[in-house]
Amino acid sequence: MNTVVTSREAILDASRKLIQDKGWAAVNIRSVAGECGVSVGSIYNYFQSKAELIAAAVESVWCDIFHFPDQEYCFDSFSDCIQWIFDSLKKGEEKYPGFFTLHSVGFVNEDKSGGKQLMAQSWEHIRKGLCMTLKNDKNIRPDAFDDTFSPEMLSEIVFSLILSEMLQKRNSGSSIQEMIRRLIY
């Protein structure tokens, strides 16, 4: 058995594979070591605890599903961005069955420091992408935003609605799209 893992990413790849094949509950130090073909001690070289490993694995899944495309300002409209997010949700549910449940989100929150911080970083990436896209949408009515209602506020509201839709497994986004159309276009 190999005793050295070449990278932290190799461990996270193995963790994502376990989540895909067996669900997030299958991720633990021993199973990830087995998937990587290394000793349990090798995993501890990268992660100090099971909670740290799981938090990083879950963050890795979120990043895999919701990473915005690399091109800056790649969406023509805020509405296109929302559609992309819901398409990503559908693909994520297919790739990682059962990942989007209240139980899995609650599981990450068991690690009060690391899990919350990593999740906050992933979600902040999505919120920033939403806001950037909103600010660059040339089709928005000129009077849609003012000092009392900003693009940042709408991005935060839309992000909360997306999370709600995701957790309720209503992944079409049609009601959010209609609200946006009526509100800003």
C-alpha positions, 0 to 999 in steps of 0.5 A, a space after each residue: 500500500 502506498 503511504 504517501 498521497 501526492 496531493 490534498 486534491 487527490 484526497 478531495 477527488 477520492 472524497 467526491 467519488 465516494 459522495 457520488 457512489 455512496 453518499 456523503 455519509 461514506 466519507 471518513 478517514 478510513 474510506 478515503 484512505 482506501 479509495 486513495 490506496 494509502 494508509 490512514 496516517 497519510 490522510 492525517 497529513 492533510 486533514 487533522 480530523 474527520 470533521 475537517 476532511 468532511 468539511 473540505 469534501 463538501 466544500 469541494 462538491 459545492 465548488 464543483 457544482 457551482 463554480 462560475 465559468 472562468 470567463 469574466 462577465 460570461 452571462 448576457 443577463 442576470 436571468 441567464 445566470 439564474 438559469 445556469 445556477 438551476 441547470 447546475 443544481 440539476 446536474 449536481 443532483 444527478 452527479 451527487 444524488 441526495 447531496 442537496 438535503 437539509 440533513 447534508 447541510 446540517 451535517 456540515 454545520 456540525 463542525 462549527 468553525 471549519 465547516 461554516 467557514 468553508 461553506 461561507 466561502 463557497 456561498 460568497 463566491 456564488 453571491 459575488 458572481 450573482 451581483 457581478 452579473 446583475 451589475 453588468 446586465 445592460 437590459 435592466 431598467 434604469 430605475 430598477 435600483 436606487 439607494 434603498 434597493 441595490 444590486 447587492 440587496 437583490 443578489 442576496 435575496 435571489 441567493 436565499 431564494 435559490 437555496 430555498 428552492 434547492 433544499 425543497 428540491 424545486 430546481 426549475 427556478 421559474 418563479 424566481 425568473 418571473 419575479 426577476 423579470 417583473 422587478 428589474 426588466 
